[in-house]
């Protein structure tokens, strides 16, 4: 486990999946990250690569070839190499291998970089093209935060606050995690989405028309809050397993397939491309 610490935050990162597993607010002593109860949901904050969401028939199509690929890709279950670490910074690398080439036919180095900046943790995704052709991929975060923050509080005391007043439409998913083409309005009076135990009974809320580039988790009972800022990400997922004491705020560059005919990776919605000799970077921030 790699530990980062400053006067505001203490952070732990697991080399498996390069996954943020603990984020402690040192002022309050509160553990902000969901602790991956295997009987409920066994992740803390998986990094999604090289796809986000589900694929039709769990198949990735590249240049006329078909490859097996599970939902959210293989990075979250892969062992990363620790590139470097000190009190404020750590870098993790997942290079291509025979195992990755068997399901994702590109040569790459996928890196997850963590940096403490005062009361914020910056999470940066970096993709280095090691191939002789463009690399197509999706990437996203899936951090799960403890809600409620403190013992003795209720889930229903909390809400998500958007940066700006939104006219939100959630894009609906079927039982296989694929978009149906239908949308559902999500009212946010006063920029707020109240949390309830059945809010995600029909799976995640996925927003593609979001103006906000920051959301806050707040309580009606106190001033403690947590913010996720995602300046480089076009889509946002919000999810919790119904009845569980957490909330996922998920910045995405990419998304699930739509139900219907399969598409080549180059035609997937919101797909990212890194040309030969180029490097991709995108960051989001978690702050308390």
N, C-alpha and C positions, 0 to 999 in steps of 0.2 A: 504494500500500500504506500502510495506517495502522499506526503503531507505538505500542504502549504499553509502559512499562518502569518497574519499581521495583527495589528491591534484591534481590528474589527471582526475578522473572520478566521475560522480554522476549517480547512478543507481537506478531504481525503479522496483520492482517486485510485481506482483499481485498474491494473494493467489489462485485465480481461475486459475487452470492450472499450478501454480507456474511459471508464465510466465514473462519473462523479457520484460518490457514494455517501458523502457526508458534507454538510455545510452548516457549521455552528455559528450562530450569532453570539459573539463573545460578551456583548453587553447584557443580553438576557439569558444566555445559556441555552437557548432554544435550538434544537436540531431541526433544521428547515427541510431536510430531504426525507422522503419516504424511505423506510428501512427494509424494503424488499421482502415483505412477508411472503414466503413461497406458497402459502395457502390462499393468498389473495392475488398478488401480482409480484413476480419475483425479480423485478428490476428496480433500480433507483432512477437512472437517467440515461437510457440507452442512446448511443449515437447511431443514426440511421444512414447507412451507406451500403451498396451503391444505388439502392432504391428507397423510396419512401412509400409506405402503404403496401397494399396488396397488388399482385399481378394476376391477370386472367389465367386461370389454371395453374397458378404458381410457375409461370414460364416467362422467361426473358427472351425477346427476339432481337438478334443482332445479325445484320448482313445475311439474312436468310437462314440462319441457324437458330436453334432453340436450346435454351439452357434452363435447368431447374433453379428457382430462386424463391426462397421463403419471404414472407411478409417482412418488410423493413430491412431486408438484406442481411449480409453476413458479418458486418463489423461488430455488431453488439455481442456476438458470441466468439469473437476472435481474440487471440492473445496479441497485444501490442508490445512493441519494443519501447522501452523508456529511453528517449533521446537525451534528455537533460532534465535536471530539476534543481531548484534551490528554494529558499523560503517563499518566494513570490511567484515562481514560474515553473511549469513542467510541460514537457513536450513528449508526445507519444506517436509512434509510427506503425502503420500497417502497410508494408510493401506487398506488391503482387507476388504470388507464389504459384507453384503447380496447382495447389488447391483452389486458389482464387481464379486462375485461368480456366479451370474446368467449368466454372459457372459464370464468369465475367471476363470476356476475352480481350482484356486491355492490360497494358503494363503501366503501373502507377505507383505512387507513394501517397497514401492517405494519412494525414496527420491531424491529431487533435491537440491543440495547444491551450493551456490554462494559465491565466495571469491574474493575480490579485492586484486591484487598483483601489486603494482605500476600502470603502464598504461594498465594493463590487467585484464580482468574478467575471472576467472576460473569457468566453469560450470561442475559439477560432478553429474553423475547419479549413484545411489546406490540402489541395490536390495537385500533385506534381505529375505532369504527363511525362512518362518514361518511354512512351511508345513512338512509333513512326507514323501514327495516324491520330486524328482527334479522339479524345476520350469523352464519352457521353455518360452522364451519371445524374443521380439525385442525392441530396444530402439534407439532413435535418436533425434537430434536437428533440428530445422526449423527456425532459426532466419532470419528475414527480415530487411535489412539495407537500409536506405534512399539513393537512387542514383537518381540524383546527390546529393552531400553533401551540396552544397550551392545554394542559389537563383541565378537565371540568368545563370546557367550552363546547358549543354545539356547532356542527358543520353548517347549519342553516344561519348562523351568525355572520357567515362570510359571503363575500361577493367579489366578482371580477370587475375592476374598473378600467375602462378603455381610455386611451389618451384623448380621443376626440369623440364627439357624438356620432354614432354610426347608424346606418340603415342596413343592418346585417341580414344576410341570407346564408343559412347553413346548407351546404351541399350534402345531400343524403347518401348514405352508404347502405348496401344490402348486407345480408347475413355473411357474405364472403369478403366484406370489406371493400367492395367495388362501388364506384359512383353509379347511381341510378339515373342521373340526369335531372332529378327533381331537387328543388330547393325548399327550404322552410324558413319563414321569417323568425328572427330572434330579437324580440324587443329589448332594448337597453335604456330604459328611462334614466335620466341623469347620468348617462354613460355607464350604467351599472347592470351587471348580469348576476342576479341572486343565485346562490348555490343551494340546490336541494338534492335530496338523496336519489331522486329519480330523473335528474336532469339529463343523464347520459344513458337512459334506458335503451335508446335506439342507436347506440355507439357514439363516436366522437362528433363534436361540432367542428366542421371544417369551413373556414372563411377564406374566400378568394378575392373578395372585394373590400378588404380592410383598408381604411385610411390610417388608423393608428399604427404606430411602430413601437408602442410600449403598452403593456398592461400591468396592473397592480392587483395583488391579492390583499384584500382588506377585510377588517371586521367592523361590525356595527358597535362593538363593545369596548374597543380600545384603539390606540394609534399605531400599534405594530403593523408593519406591512412588508411585503416582498414584491419586487418589480422585476419584470423580464422585458428587456429592450432588444429589439431585433431589426436594426436599420437596414440590413441586407437581405431580408427574407420576405418573399411576396405572399406566402400563404401562412395561415396559422391554424393549428388544431388545438382544441381544448377537450380534455377527456378525463374521466375517472371511472374506475370500475364501480358500478352502482353499489352503494352501501359502504364503500371503503373510505378510509380517512386520508385521502390525498387528492391532489388536483394536478394534472399534467398541463403545462403550457408549452406548446410544440411549434417552434419556428421551422418552416419547411421551405426548401427549394426543390420542388418536385411533389408528386402526390400519387395516389393510387390510380390504377386503370379504371376506365369506365366499363360497365357491363356491355358485352357485344363482341366485336371482332378484335383480335389482337393487333397491336401496332409494333413496328420496329422501334427500337429504343430512340432513334433519332426523331421520331414523330410523337414521343410521349409528351404529355402535357407538362409544361414548366421544366423541361429537361435542361440540364446544364451541359456546356461543351467547353473543353479545354483543348486548345490547338497544340500542335507539336511544339515542344520547347517552352510552353507557357505554364503558368501556375495560377490556380484559383484560390481565393481566400474569401471567407465570409465569417463574421463574428456576431454573437449575441452576448448579452450581459445579464447577469443575475445580481441584484443588489438588495440590501436590507436597510 
